[in-house]
Amino acid sequence: MKLLVLNGPNLNLLGEREPGIYGAASLADIEAECQAFVSTFGSSVRFEQSNHEGGLVDALHGARHDTDGVVLNAGAYTHTSIALRDAISATRLPVIELHLSNTHAREEFRHTSMIAAVVVGIIQGFGADGYPLALRALHQHLSKK
């Protein structure tokens, strides 16, 4: 099983950016943990990150031929991007929406997800631990197909 973890804007600053909200783990720390985790169930995972909406759309388009499923932390684009929603729908890849923080416990504008209706499920509020949770959920979803 080939999985993609796709991270959106400002997630390259994890470990430095607002650690009280997003935690102390860097994106490299999370990637290393996820690589080890998915190897326990015989899958592979690759990571991509872009601060640009079009870069995320391109990554989803590129994944449609060689990837079984996606964990997407779209960051702020979750709340604004119809383009990401359309890309998820167009690729027909199963996608798990992921957030480090509980978006419903934050500012009102973070309560709405533009992509929620086209993803398999949502994991949020567990910090860096959400990544392996999302990968496990995605693996289980794909195994049932």
N, C-alpha and C positions, 0 to 999 in steps of 0.2 A: 504494500500500500504506500503510495507516494502522497505526502501531505505538504501543504504550504502554509506557513504562518506569515501573514501579511500585516505589516504595521504601518500606520499612517503618521500624520504630522506630529512632530515634537517627541515622538517616542524614541528617537535616537538620543534624546537627552535624559532618558531614564537613569535614575541614580543621582542625578544632579538637579533635576527639575522638581520642585515642590515635593520633596520626599515624604512630607506629612500626608500627602494625598496619594502619591504614586509609588511610594516605597523607596528603598535604598538599592535594590537590585538594578544593575545596568541591563541593557538589551542583550549584551554579550553573555552576561550571567544567565539570563532567562533562556537564551538560545542553547547554551551548554547543558542546562538542566533538561530542556526539551529533547535535545539529541539523545541524551542518555535514557530518558523516559521512553521515547518511542522505540528505541532499540529493544526494549523488554518485550514488546509485542511484534517484533519483526517488521516494523515499518521504517520509512525514512521521512525526514522532514527537512525542508529548506526554508530559510527565512529571507524575506525581502522587506525593505522599509523605504517609504518615500514621503517627503513633505509636500508632494504635489498630487493633486487629485487625479490628473491625467496619468501620472506614473502608477497609481493604484489601479486605475482602469486598465492600463496596458498590462500590468502584472496579472490581473484576472483573465484578460483575453489570452495572454500567453500560456496560462496554466491549463486552459481547457483541453489541450491535447496530451498532456503528460502528468496530470495531477488528478488524484482521486477526490480530494476535498480540501477545503480551506478554512483556517481559523483567521478571522479578520478583526483586528483592532483598528478600526478606521479613525480613532481619535475624534476630533471635532467634526470631521466630515460625516460621521454618523448622523449628525443632526441637521445637515445641510445638503447632502449630495444625492440628487436624483440620478446623476451620472453613475455613481457606484451602485445604486439600486438597480438601474437598468443593466449594468455590466453583470451583476450577479444573476439576474434573470436571463440574460442573453447566453451566458456560459453554461447555465444549468448545472453548475457544480454545487454540491452541498457545501454550505457555508455556515460556520458557527460564529456569531457575533460575540466579541469579547471586549470587556472593559475592566481595567484595574480597579476603578472606584465604582461605588454604587451610584449610578447617574441619577437615580430617583431621590437620592439624599442630598443632591447638589442643586445648583441653580436651575430655575424653571426651564430655561431654554435647553437644558440637557435631558429633559424628561421625554423628549420626542426623538424617536429613531426613524430616519427615513428608510433604513434597510431592514427593519425588524420583520416586515411582512413577507420578505423574500428569503429569509434565512431559516435554517433548520431549528435553531434555538439560540438562546442568549445566556452567557455566563458573565456575571459582573459582581464586583465588590470584594473579591478575594485576593486582590493584589497580584503579585507575580504567580501565586499558586493557581490562578485562573488559567494560565497557559496549559499546564498538564491536564487540568480538569477538562478544558476545551478539547485537547487532543484525544483524551480518553473518550469523551462523548462523540467526537467525530469518528473515531475508530469503531466504536460500537454501532453507530449509525450505518457506517459503510459495511460492516460485517453482516448486518441484517439484510442487505440488498441481495 
